[in-house]
């Protein structure tokens, strides 16, 4: 019993040590988007709404690619967990992850370049879609370096050395904030480019993040021996197929989630500019809290993958359950905060002395209260999915995400919003119920996984 308790304590310390730089890196990446949202909000509610539409389309495309390239994480973790891995094998995985990023960007760029007709076809306000497209045409070039950064970040996380990603991302926040201040508003002699300035700032920041982390990997004594630039242009079809087999369900799963949330944004856009602006604030806040369990999920993928590679069934169970306990506990605290301090949080994004902004706030405050309701479910589902990815179990989680978001959340949200007359609040209630269903399914899948059968009881 004492040995088992000690093993759980060791796993908890290892998970926290790996997760906290990942969490802070996630928060730092979100801070780049928050900076754009804050500064665009200072230009007015309509600019904020157009920026939200553009950002939603960007993330719908980007996250699918992120799921694909993140398939490098479980492969790298299980390879390293075997203790007898080759440098070449890890290098192959990183190279093919980069190739996936390149291949995805071609259709992604075409879609975002033509965002105006796409958004109009989705029923969005024509007075906003043109500005959203203008924003995306500058921001879209950051997709490739952002996906490349994700591959390199998975590589250092699998080695349980994620701090370099944090340092680079924090520096990118400062760079993005400075560039937004200069280019959106035209300070220090720079032209006032408005939304285009925000897109340029984000792209430059993403390029900086990728190059910064790459330089670290080339200079670090331990990691430079992998020679990640060696033979980069060689296409390895066998490894590419492995990544697609694992990553395509991951990409679709993340795509179902993000497009479901984006569908909620589009439904709010059909209600009006005030509703989409309120949604932008609420989803930005929910995204910030979500970064903590997301970081724990990324840590779970690595820790579960290392244990699976080593054939340690007890370690697999401990890694997953520790991460889930930490994620659920944190989100329970956030649920209390969002349901009790919604007024103060919304005030950070809007000038409440402006009547137009006050109208947005009156919608946003109840939305944050609803966001508080689904915090625990959101934390449980993402950490469970991360643990399952460590076992390369990605197909059923994909089906769960499709069911939760597109069979439950979006249709129910639309029904509550329009026939039900609840507006944006109905959209968010639909999201909450869909997330709860996904959380239950993911947790049950993890608890009954065949690889946990040999885990000793404590």
C-alpha positions in Angstrom: 0.0 0.0 0.0 2.8 2.4 0.9 4.6 1.7 -2.3 1.4 2.3 -4.3 0.8 5.6 -2.6 4.4 6.6 -3.3 4.0 5.7 -7.0 0.9 8.0 -7.2 2.8 10.8 -5.5 5.7 10.4 -7.9 3.3 10.5 -10.9 1.6 13.6 -9.6 4.9 15.4 -9.2 6.0 14.2 -12.7 2.7 15.3 -14.3 2.8 18.7 -12.7 6.4 19.2 -13.6 5.6 18.5 -17.2 2.2 20.2 -17.4 2.9 23.6 -15.9 5.2 24.8 -18.7 2.7 23.4 -21.2 -0.1 25.2 -19.5 1.7 28.5 -19.4 2.6 28.0 -23.1 -1.0 27.4 -23.9 -2.0 30.5 -22.0 0.7 32.5 -23.7 -0.6 31.4 -27.1 -4.1 32.4 -26.2 -2.8 35.7 -24.9 -1.8 36.5 -28.5 -5.4 36.1 -29.5 -6.6 38.0 -26.4 -4.3 40.9 -27.3 -5.9 41.1 -30.7 -9.4 40.8 -29.3 -8.8 43.5 -26.6 -7.2 46.0 -29.1 -9.8 45.4 -31.8 -12.5 45.9 -29.2 -11.1 49.3 -28.6 -11.9 50.2 -32.2 -15.6 49.4 -31.6 -18.1 46.5 -31.3 -18.4 46.1 -35.1 -14.6 45.7 -35.5 -14.6 43.2 -32.7 -17.5 41.3 -34.3 -15.7 41.1 -37.7 -12.5 40.1 -36.0 -14.3 37.3 -34.2 -15.8 36.0 -37.4 -12.3 35.9 -39.0 -10.7 34.4 -36.0 -13.4 31.7 -35.8 -12.8 30.6 -39.4 -9.0 30.7 -38.8 -9.3 28.4 -35.8 -11.7 26.0 -37.5 -9.0 25.3 -40.1 -6.0 25.6 -37.9 -7.2 23.2 -35.2 -7.8 20.4 -37.7 -4.2 20.8 -38.8 -3.1 20.9 -35.2 -4.8 17.6 -34.5 -3.0 16.1 -37.5 0.5 17.3 -36.5 -0.1 16.6 -32.8 -0.1 12.9 -33.8 3.6 13.2 -33.5 3.3 13.4 -29.7 2.1 9.8 -28.9 4.4 8.3 -31.5 7.4 10.1 -30.0 6.4 9.3 -26.4 6.0 5.6 -27.0 9.2 5.5 -29.0 11.1 7.1 -26.1 9.3 5.0 -23.6 10.8 1.8 -25.1 14.2 3.0 -23.8 15.9 1.5 -27.0 14.9 4.1 -29.6 17.0 5.4 -32.5 17.6 9.0 -33.1 16.6 8.4 -36.7 13.2 7.1 -35.7 12.3 10.2 -33.8 13.7 12.4 -36.6 11.5 10.6 -39.1 8.4 11.4 -37.0 9.3 15.1 -36.7 10.0 15.4 -40.4 6.7 13.8 -41.5 4.9 16.0 -39.0 6.3 19.0 -40.8 5.2 17.5 -44.2 1.7 17.2 -42.8 1.8 20.9 -41.9 2.9 21.9 -45.4 0.3 19.7 -47.1 -2.6 21.1 -44.9 -1.6 24.7 -45.5 -2.3 24.7 -49.2 -6.1 24.3 -49.0 -6.2 26.3 -45.7 -4.7 29.3 -47.5 -7.2 29.1 -50.3 -10.1 28.9 -47.9 -9.1 31.9 -45.8 -8.2 34.0 -48.8 -11.8 33.6 -49.9 -13.3 34.0 -46.5 -15.9 36.6 -47.5 -18.1 34.3 -49.7 -17.6 31.4 -47.3 -18.8 33.4 -44.3 -21.8 34.8 -46.4 -22.7 31.3 -47.3 -22.8 30.5 -43.6 -25.4 33.3 -43.1 -23.1 35.9 -41.6 -23.8 39.7 -41.8 -22.4 41.0 -45.1 -21.3 44.2 -43.4 -18.8 42.2 -41.3 -17.6 39.5 -43.7 -15.5 41.8 -45.9 -13.6 43.1 -42.9 -13.2 39.5 -41.6 -11.7 38.5 -44.9 -9.3 41.5 -44.9 -8.1 40.4 -41.4 -7.6 36.8 -42.5 -5.6 37.6 -45.6 -2.9 38.9 -43.4 -3.2 36.4 -40.6 -3.4 33.3 -42.7 0.3 33.2 -43.4 0.9 32.4 -39.8 -0.7 28.9 -40.1 2.4 27.1 -41.4 4.9 28.4 -38.8 2.2 27.8 -36.0 1.8 24.2 -37.1 5.6 23.8 -37.3 5.9 25.2 -33.8 3.4 22.6 -32.6 5.5 19.7 -34.1 8.6 21.0 -32.4 6.7 21.5 -29.2 5.5 17.9 -29.2 9.1 16.8 -29.7 10.4 18.7 -26.6 7.4 17.6 -24.6 8.0 14.0 -25.4 11.5 14.5 -23.9 9.8 16.2 -20.9 11.6 19.4 -21.6 8.8 21.9 -22.4 10.2 25.0 -20.9 11.8 26.3 -24.1 8.4 26.5 -25.7 7.2 28.6 -22.8 10.1 31.0 -23.1 9.6 31.5 -26.8 5.9 32.0 -26.5 6.1 34.5 -23.7 8.6 36.5 -25.9 6.0 36.2 -28.7 3.3 37.7 -26.5 5.4 40.8 -25.9 6.3 41.1 -29.6 2.6 40.7 -30.7 1.4 43.3 -28.2 4.0 45.8 -29.4 3.2 45.1 -33.0 -0.5 45.4 -32.4 -0.1 48.7 -30.6 2.1 50.0 -33.5 0.1 48.6 -36.5 -3.5 48.7 -35.3 -3.5 52.3 -34.0 -0.5 53.8 -35.9 1.7 54.7 -33.0 5.4 55.8 -33.3 5.1 56.8 -36.9 3.6 53.5 -38.2 0.5 53.5 -40.4 -2.8 52.8 -38.6 -3.8 49.6 -40.4 -6.6 48.5 -38.1 -7.6 44.9 -38.5 -4.8 44.3 -41.1 -2.3 45.4 -38.5 -3.6 42.8 -36.0 -3.3 40.1 -38.7 0.3 41.1 -39.6 1.3 41.2 -35.9 0.0 37.7 -35.4 1.8 36.3 -38.4 5.1 37.8 -37.4 4.7 36.5 -33.9 4.0 32.9 -35.1 7.1 33.0 -37.4 9.1 34.2 -34.4 7.9 31.3 -32.2 8.8 28.6 -34.8 12.2 30.0 -35.5 12.9 30.6 -31.8 12.2 27.0 -30.8 14.0 25.7 -33.8 17.2 27.6 -32.8 16.9 26.2 -29.3 16.7 22.6 -30.7 19.7 23.2 -32.9 21.8 24.6 -30.1 20.8 22.4 -27.1 23.5 19.7 -26.4 21.1 16.9 -25.7 18.5 17.6 -28.5 20.9 18.8 -31.2 22.1 15.2 -31.7 18.8 14.4 -33.4 19.9 16.6 -36.3 16.3 17.6 -37.1 17.2 19.5 -40.2 19.0 16.5 -41.7 17.1 15.0 -44.6 14.1 17.1 -44.0 12.9 17.0 -47.6 12.7 13.2 -47.7 9.1 12.1 -47.9 8.7 9.0 -45.7 5.3 7.5 -46.8 5.3 4.7 -44.2 5.7 7.1 -41.3 3.3 9.6 -42.9 0.7 6.9 -43.0 1.3 6.2 -39.3 0.8 9.8 -38.5 -2.4 10.0 -40.7 -3.8 6.9 -39.1 -3.5 8.4 -35.6 -3.7 12.1 -36.5 -6.7 12.1 -38.9 -9.2 11.1 -36.2 -7.4 13.5 -33.8 -7.8 16.3 -36.4 -11.4 15.5 -37.0 -12.1 15.2 -33.3 -10.6 18.7 -32.6 -12.3 19.9 -35.8 -15.7 18.7 -34.6 -15.1 20.6 -31.3 -13.8 23.8 -32.8 -16.3 23.9 -35.7 -19.1 23.2 -33.2 -18.0 26.2 -31.2 -17.6 28.2 -34.4 -21.1 27.1 -35.4 -22.2 28.6 -32.1 -20.4 31.9 -33.1 -22.1 31.8 -36.5 -25.5 31.3 -34.9 -24.8 34.3 -32.7 -23.8 36.2 -35.8 -27.2 35.4 -37.3 -28.8 37.0 -34.2 -26.8 40.2 -34.6 -23.5 42.1 -34.1 -24.0 42.5 -30.4 -24.5 38.8 -29.9 -21.4 37.8 -31.9 -19.4 40.4 -30.0 -20.7 39.0 -26.6 -19.9 35.5 -27.8 -16.3 36.6 -28.7 -15.8 37.8 -25.2 -17.3 34.8 -23.5 -15.5 32.2 -25.7 -12.2 34.1 -25.2 -12.5 33.8 -21.4 -13.6 30.1 -21.6 -10.6 29.5 -23.9 -8.2 30.9 -21.2 -9.5 28.6 -18.5 -9.5 25.7 -21.0 -5.8 26.0 -21.5 -5.0 24.5 -18.0 -6.8 21.1 -18.6 -5.5 21.2 -22.2 -1.9 21.4 -20.8 -2.7 18.5 -18.5 -4.1 16.6 -21.4 -0.9 17.2 -23.3 1.1 16.0 -20.3 -1.2 12.9 -20.0 -0.5 12.0 -23.7 3.2 12.0 -23.0 3.1 10.3 -19.6 0.7 7.7 -20.8 2.7 7.2 -24.0 6.0 6.7 -22.0 4.3 4.2 -19.8 2.8 2.4 -22.7 6.1 2.2 -24.5 7.7 0.8 -21.4 4.8 -1.8 -21.0 3.9 -0.4 -17.6 0.1 -0.9 -17.2 0.1 0.5 -13.7 1.9 3.6 -14.9 -0.6 4.1 -17.7 -3.5 4.2 -15.2 -1.8 6.5 -12.8 -0.8 8.9 -15.5 -4.3 9.2 -16.8 -6.1 9.4 -13.5 -3.7 11.9 -12.0 -4.1 14.3 -14.9 -7.9 14.0 -14.8 -8.1 14.7 -11.1 -5.9 17.8 -11.5 -7.9 19.0 -14.5 -11.3 18.6 -13.0 -10.2 20.2 -9.7 -9.0 23.3 -11.4 -12.1 23.7 -13.6 -14.3 23.4 -10.6 -12.6 26.4 -9.1 -13.1 28.3 -12.4 -16.7 27.4 -12.5 -17.2 29.2 -9.2 -15.3 32.2 -10.4 -17.1 32.6 -13.7 -20.6 32.3 -12.1 -19.8 34.9 -9.4 -17.6 37.5 -11.1 -18.9 37.7 -14.6 -19.5 41.4 -14.5 -15.9 42.2 -13.6 -14.5 39.9 -16.3 -16.6 41.4 -19.1 -15.5 44.9 -18.0 -12.0 44.0 -18.9 -13.0 43.7 -22.6 -15.4 46.7 -23.0 -15.6 50.4 -22.2 -18.9 50.2 -20.2 -19.3 54.0 -20.5 -20.1 53.5 -24.2 -23.8 52.7 -24.7 -23.1 50.3 -27.6 -20.5 48.4 -25.4 -23.0 48.3 -22.5 -25.5 46.5 -24.7 -22.9 43.9 -25.6 -22.1 43.4 -21.9 -25.7 42.7 -21.0 -25.5 39.7 -23.3 -22.0 38.6 -22.4 -22.5 38.4 -18.6 -25.1 35.7 -18.7 -23.0 33.8 -21.3 -20.1 33.7 -18.9 -22.4 32.3 -16.3 -23.3 29.5 -18.7 -19.6 29.0 -19.4 -19.1 28.4 -15.7 -21.7 25.6 -15.8 -19.7 23.5 -18.4 -16.2 24.1 -17.0 -15.9 20.8 -15.2 -17.3 18.8 -18.2 -14.9 20.6 -20.5 -11.9 19.7 -18.3 -12.9 16.1 -17.9 -13.4 15.5 -21.6 -10.1 17.1 -22.8 -7.9 15.3 -20.3 -9.5 12.0 -20.9 -9.0 12.5 -24.7 -5.4 13.3 -24.0 -4.9 10.1 -22.0 -6.5 8.1 -24.7 -4.2 9.6 -27.3 -1.2 8.4 -25.3 -2.5 4.9 -26.1 -3.0 5.9 -29.8 -6.8 5.5 -29.2 -8.2 8.3 -31.4 -11.1 6.8 -33.4 -13.8 6.5 -30.7 -13.0 9.9 -29.2 -13.5 11.3 -32.7 -17.0 9.7 -32.8 -17.8 11.0 -29.3 -16.8 14.6 -30.3 -18.9 14.4 -33.5 -21.9 13.1 -31.5 -21.5 15.7 -28.7 -21.1 18.8 -30.8 -22.9 18.1 -34.0 -25.7 15.8 -32.9 -26.4 17.4 -29.6 -24.8 20.8 -29.0 -25.3 22.7 -32.3 -28.8 21.5 -33.1 -30.0 21.9 -29.6 -28.4 25.4 -29.4 -30.1 26.5 -32.6 -33.4 25.2 -31.4 -33.1 27.0 -28.1 -31.9 30.2 -29.8 -34.5 30.6 -32.5 -37.7 28.6 -32.0 -37.0 28.8 -28.3 -36.5 32.5 -28.3 -33.5 32.4 -26.0 -31.0 34.0 -28.4 -27.3 33.7 -27.7 -28.0 32.2 -24.3 -29.8 29.3 -25.9 -26.8 28.7 -28.1 -24.5 28.4 -25.1 -26.9 26.1 -23.2 -26.7 23.8 -26.1 -22.9 23.8 -25.9 -23.0 23.0 -22.2 -25.2 20.0 -22.7 -23.1 18.7 -25.6 -19.9 19.1 -23.6 -21.4 17.2 -20.7 -22.3 14.2 -23.0 -18.7 14.2 -24.5 -17.2 14.3 -21.0 -19.2 11.2 -19.8 -18.4 9.2 -22.9 -14.6 10.0 -22.8 -14.4 9.2 -19.1 -16.2 5.9 -19.5 -13.9 5.0 -22.5 -10.8 5.7 -20.5 -12.0 3.9 -17.3 -12.8 0.7 -19.4 -9.8 0.7 -21.6 -8.2 -2.7 -22.0 -4.8 -1.4 -21.2 -5.9 -0.5 -17.7 -7.0 -4.1 -16.9 -3.7 -4.9 -15.1 -3.6 -1.7 -13.0 -3.4 -2.7 -9.4 -6.0 -1.4 -7.0 -4.9 1.2 -4.4 
